[in-house]
């Protein structure tokens, strides 16, 4: 292709195309640059507008304010706990389940299969779900973020595909040697499906970090709010009283609700940006496997 | 007859042997089964409350049955009519405007020759998909706010004199919703089309070039037909989720000023739980059931169509 001489029209198209796509990429990225600049800018100064890429009056007061806030630290604890515990529990339950249904001659395999397929297509029974969680004492309980999400049908399917791709001879020889299934699973299967487990763990971690729904609906105690729910309440209700109190005792008049909000947004989104370069290929592979196969 | 009985007994023995052999595997599946039954199947059973006058003391088993009374009440509340209408309007707008865009953008990305640039652009445009709608709402409330970038730029260019209340005005509601939806999903949705394109053999393009087809013609006559199955599948999936309209987006980005247009079925159900617009759990459950049944119906129809299009069924 490159050897051929391109016509002027083609070159013009290439340039316009590239400009358009770069513009699109810029629009995707710019909001993050904007909040980053605002979060490092003096809040009162920012109200004048005109900050686009860099802070005009640099300060770290906004960050100091949020890190002095007990609610934020508490919510961070909730989010970290549910992300770690939820991901670990999810990976364990899903991998075990996937291994079980990967055996084609397992009696009742069809039942186990349908058990994960049906919920994928018949969801949204929020109110009975809430009532059942109430009966199980899970309302206003941090485990409501973790236990119900221990099984994700989509992740099971992803893992099952990975297990099925392994050569059956591996297991057969181990079986002949008299290895038990827990042994085969931990010694042979697990090490070979690490990429699939990484995919599922990253997807699950992302879900837990990003989830705001459970925190908003399944609890009315603000001490159990994850970061996302705290943030949602701040965005919607402008409930910044506690932040402003901290600001007052510091005798800082440079912060505003808006500038503190920006610091919180940056803080909440930062972990995603940090893992994204490494995690990208896992995320995308996970999505692809899920959409193409099955 | 005798032989089949013998065979049956043998099959039975074999089955028992397998169950014994795989006893560990049932234990492996057990945690999953328990969680699914508790949190996926019991709520489905609990939907019977849509036909009850649910009261918390008597529970699902003891509450009195009222037939279709809750549905009657539901269909008579203005909230329901509004939510149903809004759901359909928003979904349809998204289908018409947001659905074709990733196809177009994929075709454009596919035309980039240098793979480094192509990769970089792809990496960047996927990012918004990975942040929550809470973050997205925070970003766009700020960008579109009174002293935000958009109003700033428009004012300094002299296009507007006063800052526009993008997030709080009904007139701007649909443009804002569609734009932010595109911002969050457009780049990411190109993944599916790009991967379908990567399967096209270079020979096809070479043959087309021999025949004197330019790049535009190649895109129209080779690339587009090669991804048509993916397009059909994605379209069908989109139609299947017509009843959803984007709950996260509506809950995080709307406010009292725009509720008239932003209240969809899912948000209305949730509000029966949190603030009590309809103020009755049974009616909320009825609305949830209504949505689920229509979604399931749409899904079955679209799955059937997917089969017809030789895409393989989704189940």
Interface residues (C-beta under 8 A of the other chain):
Chain A: X1 X2 X10 X13 X14 X17 X18 X20 X21 X22 X24 X25 X27 X28 X29 X31 X32 X34 X35 X38 X46 X47 X48 X49 X50 X52 X92 X93 X94 X96 X97 X99 X100 X101 X103 X105 X106 X107 X112 X115 X116 X117 X118 X119 X121 X122 X123 X124 X125 X126 X127 X128 X129 X130 X131 X132 X133 X135 X136 X147 X148 X150 X151 X156 X180 X181 X182 X185 X206 X210 X211 X212 X213 X217 X228 X229 X231 X232 X235 X236 X258 X261 X262 X265 X268 X269 X272 X273 X276 X280 X283 X284 X287 X288 X291 X292
Chain B: X15 X18 X19 X22 X24 X25 X26 X28 X29 X31 X32 X33 X35 X36 X38 X39 X40 X41 X42 X43 X44 X45 X46 X47 X49 X56 X59 X60 X105 X108 X109 X111 X112 X113 X117 X120 X121 X123 X124 X125 X126 X127 X128 X130 X131 X132 X133 X134 X135 X137 X138 X139 X140 X141 X142 X143 X145 X147 X148 X149 X151 X152 X183 X186 X187 X191 X192 X195 X214 X215 X248 X252 X255 X266 X269 X270 X272 X273 X274 X281 X284 X285 X288 X289 X291 X292 X295 X296 X299 X315
